[in-house]
Amino acid sequence: MKNLFGLAVLAMLMACGGGGGKSVRPGSAEDGTPAWVAQGSGAFSVESGKKIQGVGQSRSSDPKGRRQSADSGAARQLQGTLDTMATALGKASESTKVNVGDDISAIARKAAAASPHVHDHFVSGDGTELALDQIELNAFKQALQSVDGDDNLKKEAVSNADRAFDQLQKQ
């Protein structure tokens, strides 16, 4: 369903002769449309590694407001995917500790906040702005090891991160 949305956006952009801003990386598609536009939100394995991303969009005549709205949408989409991953990490835990899911979710949220995020923007020919908020899985796993929390739960979350990512990717 997420990919269907991305494909619909890409088709719309191609039909409108989509253009880009300074932050658009050339060579992603023939018309300059970045690959993340077609992918949409979710978990993706790409040539450069595993990534979790959120894509937001906004259409407004005010460029500053449009960018802020698109950025907020991307952050919300990414947070939703990260929340799903945190839940999967909690379920994968073999700890007998009470409320282990809540503890692992808290650690995962701290790690997501501490992880470097990739941000990008694309403005289509019709004035719709799309924003990307992305975290690489390896950076997330490194952040899991360094945030405050129970060391055993952090180690377990790191060891289960690839499995949780694979579950996200199947959704």
VENUR-V909781 format. One record per pair of residues at least 4 apart in sequence whose C-alpha atoms are under 8 Angstrom apart, sorted by the first residue. I is the first residue (numbers start at 0). J is the second residue. D is the distance in Angstrom with one decimal. If there is no record, write none. Layout:
i=<I & I>
j=<J & J>
d=<D & D>
This chain:
i=<0 & 1 & 1 & 1 & 1 & 1 & 2 & 2 & 2 & 2 & 2 & 3 & 4 & 4 & 5 & 5 & 5 & 5 & 5 & 6 & 6 & 6 & 7 & 8 & 8 & 8 & 9 & 9 & 9 & 9 & 10 & 11 & 12 & 12 & 12 & 12 & 12 & 13 & 13 & 15 & 15 & 15 & 16 & 16 & 16 & 17 & 17 & 17 & 17 & 17 & 17 & 17 & 18 & 18 & 18 & 18 & 18 & 18 & 18 & 19 & 19 & 19 & 19 & 19 & 19 & 19 & 20 & 20 & 20 & 22 & 22 & 22 & 23 & 23 & 23 & 23 & 23 & 23 & 24 & 24 & 25 & 25 & 25 & 26 & 26 & 27 & 27 & 27 & 27 & 28 & 28 & 28 & 32 & 32 & 33 & 33 & 34 & 35 & 35 & 35 & 36 & 36 & 39 & 39 & 39 & 40 & 40 & 40 & 40 & 40 & 40 & 40 & 41 & 41 & 41 & 41 & 41 & 41 & 41 & 42 & 42 & 42 & 42 & 42 & 42 & 42 & 42 & 43 & 43 & 43 & 43 & 44 & 44 & 44 & 45 & 45 & 48 & 48 & 49 & 49 & 49 & 50 & 50 & 50 & 50 & 51 & 51 & 51 & 51 & 51 & 51 & 51 & 52 & 52 & 52 & 52 & 52 & 52 & 52 & 52 & 53 & 53 & 53 & 53 & 53 & 53 & 53 & 53 & 53 & 53 & 53 & 54 & 54 & 54 & 54 & 54 & 54 & 54 & 54 & 54 & 54 & 55 & 55 & 55 & 55 & 55 & 55 & 55 & 55 & 55 & 55 & 55 & 56 & 56 & 56 & 56 & 56 & 56 & 56 & 56 & 56 & 57 & 57 & 57 & 57 & 57 & 57 & 57 & 58 & 58 & 58 & 58 & 59 & 59 & 59 & 59 & 60 & 60 & 61 & 62 & 63 & 64 & 65 & 65 & 66 & 66 & 66 & 67 & 68 & 69 & 69 & 69 & 69 & 70 & 70 & 70 & 70 & 71 & 72 & 72 & 73 & 73 & 73 & 73 & 74 & 74 & 75 & 76 & 77 & 77 & 77 & 78 & 79 & 80 & 80 & 81 & 81 & 81 & 81 & 82 & 82 & 82 & 83 & 83 & 84 & 84 & 84 & 84 & 85 & 85 & 85 & 85 & 85 & 86 & 86 & 86 & 87 & 87 & 87 & 88 & 88 & 88 & 88 & 88 & 88 & 88 & 88 & 89 & 89 & 89 & 89 & 89 & 89 & 90 & 91 & 92 & 92 & 92 & 92 & 92 & 94 & 94 & 95 & 98 & 99 & 100 & 101 & 102 & 103 & 103 & 103 & 103 & 104 & 105 & 106 & 106 & 106 & 106 & 106 & 106 & 107 & 107 & 108 & 109 & 109 & 109 & 109 & 110 & 110 & 110 & 110 & 110 & 110 & 110 & 111 & 111 & 111 & 113 & 113 & 114 & 114 & 114 & 114 & 115 & 115 & 116 & 116 & 116 & 116 & 117 & 117 & 117 & 117 & 118 & 118 & 118 & 118 & 119 & 119 & 119 & 120 & 120 & 120 & 120 & 121 & 121 & 121 & 122 & 122 & 122 & 122 & 123 & 123 & 123 & 134 & 134 & 135 & 136 & 136 & 137 & 138 & 139 & 140 & 140 & 140 & 141 & 142 & 143 & 143 & 143 & 144 & 144 & 144 & 144 & 148 & 148 & 149 & 150 & 151 & 152 & 153 & 154 & 155 & 156 & 157 & 159 & 160 & 161 & 162 & 163 & 164 & 165 & 166>
j=<4 & 5 & 38 & 39 & 40 & 41 & 6 & 37 & 38 & 39 & 40 & 7 & 8 & 39 & 9 & 36 & 37 & 38 & 39 & 10 & 37 & 38 & 11 & 12 & 36 & 37 & 13 & 32 & 36 & 37 & 14 & 15 & 16 & 17 & 123 & 124 & 125 & 17 & 30 & 123 & 124 & 125 & 30 & 123 & 124 & 30 & 31 & 32 & 122 & 123 & 124 & 125 & 30 & 31 & 32 & 121 & 122 & 123 & 124 & 23 & 31 & 32 & 121 & 122 & 123 & 124 & 120 & 121 & 122 & 119 & 120 & 121 & 31 & 32 & 33 & 119 & 120 & 121 & 31 & 33 & 31 & 32 & 33 & 31 & 33 & 31 & 32 & 33 & 34 & 32 & 33 & 34 & 36 & 121 & 37 & 121 & 38 & 39 & 54 & 131 & 54 & 129 & 52 & 53 & 54 & 51 & 52 & 53 & 54 & 76 & 77 & 80 & 51 & 52 & 53 & 77 & 80 & 167 & 168 & 49 & 50 & 51 & 52 & 80 & 164 & 167 & 168 & 49 & 50 & 51 & 168 & 48 & 49 & 50 & 49 & 50 & 135 & 136 & 135 & 136 & 137 & 133 & 134 & 135 & 136 & 77 & 80 & 81 & 133 & 134 & 135 & 136 & 73 & 76 & 77 & 80 & 131 & 132 & 133 & 134 & 72 & 73 & 74 & 75 & 76 & 77 & 78 & 80 & 131 & 132 & 133 & 69 & 72 & 73 & 74 & 76 & 77 & 129 & 130 & 131 & 132 & 68 & 69 & 70 & 71 & 72 & 73 & 74 & 76 & 129 & 130 & 131 & 68 & 69 & 70 & 72 & 73 & 127 & 128 & 129 & 130 & 65 & 66 & 68 & 69 & 127 & 128 & 129 & 65 & 126 & 127 & 128 & 64 & 65 & 126 & 127 & 65 & 126 & 65 & 66 & 67 & 68 & 69 & 128 & 70 & 128 & 130 & 71 & 72 & 73 & 128 & 129 & 130 & 74 & 130 & 131 & 132 & 75 & 76 & 130 & 77 & 130 & 131 & 132 & 78 & 132 & 79 & 80 & 81 & 132 & 133 & 82 & 83 & 84 & 167 & 85 & 107 & 108 & 111 & 86 & 104 & 108 & 87 & 167 & 88 & 163 & 164 & 167 & 89 & 103 & 104 & 107 & 108 & 90 & 100 & 104 & 91 & 163 & 166 & 92 & 100 & 103 & 104 & 156 & 159 & 160 & 163 & 99 & 100 & 101 & 103 & 104 & 156 & 100 & 159 & 99 & 100 & 152 & 155 & 156 & 99 & 152 & 99 & 102 & 103 & 104 & 105 & 106 & 107 & 152 & 153 & 156 & 108 & 109 & 110 & 143 & 146 & 147 & 148 & 153 & 111 & 143 & 112 & 113 & 143 & 146 & 147 & 114 & 139 & 140 & 142 & 143 & 145 & 146 & 134 & 139 & 142 & 142 & 146 & 134 & 138 & 139 & 142 & 134 & 138 & 132 & 133 & 134 & 135 & 131 & 132 & 133 & 134 & 130 & 131 & 132 & 133 & 130 & 131 & 132 & 128 & 129 & 130 & 131 & 128 & 129 & 130 & 126 & 127 & 128 & 129 & 127 & 128 & 129 & 138 & 139 & 139 & 140 & 160 & 141 & 142 & 143 & 144 & 157 & 160 & 145 & 146 & 153 & 156 & 157 & 150 & 153 & 154 & 157 & 152 & 153 & 153 & 154 & 155 & 156 & 157 & 158 & 159 & 160 & 161 & 163 & 164 & 165 & 166 & 167 & 168 & 169 & 170>
d=<6.5 & 6.5 & 7.9 & 6.3 & 6.4 & 7.3 & 6.1 & 7.2 & 5.8 & 6.1 & 7.8 & 6.2 & 6.2 & 7.1 & 6.1 & 6.1 & 4.4 & 5.4 & 4.8 & 6.1 & 5.2 & 7.4 & 6.2 & 6.1 & 7.3 & 6.9 & 6.1 & 8.0 & 6.5 & 5.4 & 6.1 & 6.2 & 6.1 & 4.8 & 6.0 & 7.0 & 8.0 & 5.8 & 7.6 & 7.7 & 5.8 & 6.6 & 7.6 & 7.7 & 5.9 & 7.1 & 7.9 & 7.1 & 7.4 & 4.3 & 4.2 & 7.3 & 7.6 & 7.1 & 7.5 & 7.8 & 6.3 & 5.1 & 5.1 & 5.8 & 7.0 & 7.3 & 5.3 & 5.1 & 6.2 & 7.8 & 7.4 & 6.1 & 6.2 & 6.3 & 6.1 & 7.2 & 7.2 & 7.4 & 6.7 & 7.3 & 6.7 & 6.0 & 7.2 & 6.6 & 5.4 & 7.9 & 7.7 & 6.1 & 7.9 & 5.9 & 6.1 & 4.8 & 5.6 & 5.3 & 6.3 & 6.8 & 7.0 & 7.5 & 7.7 & 7.6 & 6.5 & 6.0 & 7.9 & 7.5 & 7.4 & 7.4 & 7.7 & 6.8 & 5.6 & 7.7 & 5.3 & 4.3 & 5.2 & 6.4 & 7.0 & 7.9 & 5.7 & 5.5 & 6.4 & 7.4 & 6.2 & 7.3 & 7.0 & 7.3 & 5.8 & 4.5 & 6.4 & 7.7 & 6.8 & 6.0 & 5.0 & 5.8 & 5.3 & 6.4 & 6.3 & 5.8 & 4.4 & 6.3 & 6.2 & 7.6 & 7.3 & 7.7 & 5.9 & 5.5 & 7.6 & 6.7 & 5.7 & 4.4 & 5.5 & 7.1 & 7.4 & 7.7 & 5.7 & 5.3 & 6.3 & 6.9 & 7.9 & 7.5 & 5.3 & 7.7 & 6.9 & 5.6 & 4.1 & 6.3 & 7.8 & 4.6 & 6.2 & 7.2 & 4.5 & 4.0 & 7.7 & 7.7 & 5.9 & 5.2 & 6.3 & 8.0 & 6.9 & 4.3 & 7.7 & 6.4 & 7.5 & 6.7 & 5.5 & 4.8 & 6.5 & 7.9 & 4.8 & 6.3 & 7.1 & 4.2 & 3.9 & 7.6 & 7.1 & 5.6 & 5.2 & 6.7 & 7.3 & 4.5 & 7.8 & 6.5 & 7.4 & 6.8 & 5.5 & 4.3 & 6.2 & 5.5 & 7.3 & 5.9 & 5.0 & 5.7 & 5.3 & 6.6 & 6.1 & 6.3 & 4.5 & 6.2 & 7.2 & 5.3 & 7.4 & 7.4 & 7.3 & 7.8 & 5.9 & 6.1 & 6.2 & 6.0 & 6.1 & 6.7 & 6.0 & 6.7 & 7.5 & 6.1 & 6.2 & 6.2 & 6.5 & 5.9 & 5.3 & 6.2 & 5.4 & 7.2 & 7.5 & 6.2 & 6.2 & 7.8 & 6.1 & 5.9 & 5.7 & 5.5 & 6.0 & 5.9 & 6.2 & 6.5 & 6.1 & 6.6 & 7.2 & 6.0 & 6.4 & 6.3 & 7.8 & 6.1 & 7.9 & 7.7 & 7.6 & 6.2 & 7.4 & 7.8 & 6.3 & 7.6 & 6.2 & 6.0 & 6.8 & 6.8 & 6.2 & 6.8 & 4.8 & 5.8 & 7.6 & 6.3 & 6.7 & 6.5 & 6.1 & 5.6 & 8.0 & 6.4 & 7.6 & 6.9 & 7.7 & 6.0 & 6.4 & 6.8 & 6.1 & 6.5 & 4.1 & 7.4 & 5.6 & 6.7 & 8.0 & 6.6 & 6.9 & 7.6 & 7.8 & 7.9 & 6.8 & 7.5 & 6.9 & 7.8 & 7.5 & 6.5 & 6.1 & 6.0 & 6.2 & 6.3 & 6.0 & 6.6 & 7.5 & 7.2 & 6.1 & 6.3 & 6.2 & 6.9 & 7.0 & 7.2 & 6.3 & 7.2 & 6.1 & 6.6 & 6.3 & 6.2 & 7.8 & 6.5 & 8.0 & 6.0 & 6.1 & 7.8 & 4.8 & 5.0 & 7.9 & 6.1 & 7.8 & 6.2 & 7.3 & 6.1 & 7.8 & 6.9 & 5.9 & 5.6 & 5.8 & 6.6 & 7.0 & 6.3 & 5.3 & 5.1 & 7.9 & 7.3 & 5.8 & 4.9 & 6.4 & 7.2 & 5.2 & 5.0 & 6.6 & 5.7 & 5.0 & 7.1 & 6.9 & 5.6 & 4.5 & 6.3 & 5.7 & 5.2 & 6.5 & 5.9 & 5.6 & 4.3 & 6.2 & 5.4 & 6.4 & 8.0 & 7.1 & 6.9 & 6.3 & 6.2 & 8.0 & 6.2 & 6.2 & 6.2 & 6.6 & 5.5 & 7.1 & 6.7 & 6.2 & 6.0 & 7.4 & 6.6 & 7.9 & 5.9 & 6.8 & 7.3 & 7.6 & 7.0 & 6.2 & 6.2 & 6.2 & 6.0 & 6.2 & 6.3 & 6.2 & 5.9 & 8.0 & 6.2 & 6.0 & 6.2 & 6.4 & 6.4 & 6.2 & 6.4 & 6.8>
